[in-house]
Amino acid sequence: MIITRKKELSEITQALEGRKRVYLFGCDTCAEQCNTGGKKELEEMARRLTENGFEVIGSSLPEVTCYRQMVLKEYREKDGPDGADAVLVLACGAGVRTVADAARDDVPVLPALDSLYLATVERYGRFFEGCSLCGECVLDDTAGICPHTECPKGLLNGPCGGVVDGMCEVDAQNECAWARIYARLKKQGRLHLMKKITPPKDHSVATRPRKTLLRNPARPLDRDKK
């Protein structure tokens, strides 16, 4: 679940400067859950752009906008994207990248949202960050609580000396991640893991851009065929 927030309309219209005909892409999964890119938000964006002198020539709402085949299907079946001066994407950065790869190179593809973090979903409308996608998971030693993510200092061997009554010194509204790790490990009978020294992160495993190719290497990607 990627958490996104809406950009200011002034920022969007500035990016669209010099363009008239706009096509919209939303996302019916993460952005819809965040109330930033579902059907209602697409309609609202179309209305606001029209009020500001743009012509919205159509929209698409793939179930998952970061899935290339779904976006390519929209380009195959609809005339709107190819007739646009610009494409505005109400999805996370991965969705913007996917639409940009599918679009003509001479058509700018622009984000309408800011991507914030990868979230764990507590329930509808309540999300919290639980993973930093660091590429080197330590959750087996920390009872499923990621100190790299949930400790503001990213301490892999904690807690620090600033804990007050189990609360974080950086944000007193949040319980210390390491206090939570301790309590859970104690219930599991695994407190001995608190004595384990975790080495510094190997940041080379998170060198960007990252990719995983679960396919036949001899088969080209769709974008390679363009």
Secondary structure by P-SEA (a helix, b strand, c coil): cbbbbbccaaaaaaaaccccbbbbbbbcccccccccccaaaaaaaaaaaaaacccccccccccccccaaaaaaaaacccccccccbbbbcccaaaaaaaaaaccccbbbbbccccccccccccccbbbbcccccccccccccccccccccccccccccccccccccccccccccccaaaaaaaaaaaacccccccccccccccccccccbbbbccccccccccccc
